């Protein structure tokens, strides 16, 4: 989610995957895929920079070599899924 500021000064968080259109006509209009429109103070280049940095941060975290311990399966060869067939 990226943080944006409405014209009245309140902050909103927008899912960048939902942004469909950004228009600059003195103020910035954001149109989402579901049809919602928002007026924000940030110019389009700032919004685009925030989206790019968010995606870069996600990619960096997903590509890091060091994995969390809880994400590794210990003794994976012993894992047997349990299936029960009711007859």
ABEGO torsion letter per residue (X at the ends): XBBBBBAAGBBBBBBAAABABBBBBGBBBBBBAAGBBBBBABBAAAAAAAAAAAAAAAAAAAABABBBAAABBBGAAABBBBBBBBX
